[in-house]
Amino acid sequence: TVTTNQKTWEVQAARNQKWCTVEEVEGSSFVVKASVNKNREEERQTKVTVTTGTGRDAKRVVLEVTQRKAQAPFDIKITEITDTEATITVVPRDKENRYFCDIIEKNSLQYFNDFAASWYGSMEAAVLILTGKGEQTKTINKLQPGVECVGYAVGLSEDGKMNTEIESVDFWTQKAQTDKNGQQIEAVGD
């Protein structure tokens, strides 16, 4: 909010953009408002011009408005990738926001959406049941060797509605080890 002591004044946001607006408040103040910047690649900039007084006493001030680029809702790291497992670590920007994270084979993503809808009624309902808050680390160990996978996280409101974009990281599992005859060698646990 900006306040002026001048009897006459006007304020105007640059006309070549729509994300930044100005509104007069109580006759001697104005508020600069900006819509959310969803672009993660670049910040936005514009100018707001305030003109006060008239004639020779007129003064013009140009305010520069800069809005930072959008930040991803989650920081996702995929580590310890083998032929059949990988570990996902998710750090949410909002530690209180409920979210779901998982790793699945990339070609299974549509299947997962269909499964969630048939078992739980919707993706939102499924995710609400299977969600957590704060930093999470999970190891998923039922992956196939040599396939493209995706680790992802999506935020949810308390009523189960998605409130962030799906943030994801693509990766490949390692190829299976084979013996000299080309037969796959299976790892045997302890």
Salt bridges, closest charged atoms under 4 A:
GLU23 OE1 - LYS33 NZ 3.42
GLU64 OE2 - LYS47 NZ 3.92
ASP75 OD2 - LYS77 NZ 2.83
GLU148 OE2 - LYS106 NZ 3.67
GLU158 OE1 - ARG98 NH2 3.60
GLU158 OE2 - LYS133 NZ 3.38
GLU165 OE1 - ARG40 NH2 3.94
GLU167 OE1 - ARG40 NH1 2.50
ASP170 OD2 - LYS106 NZ 2.57
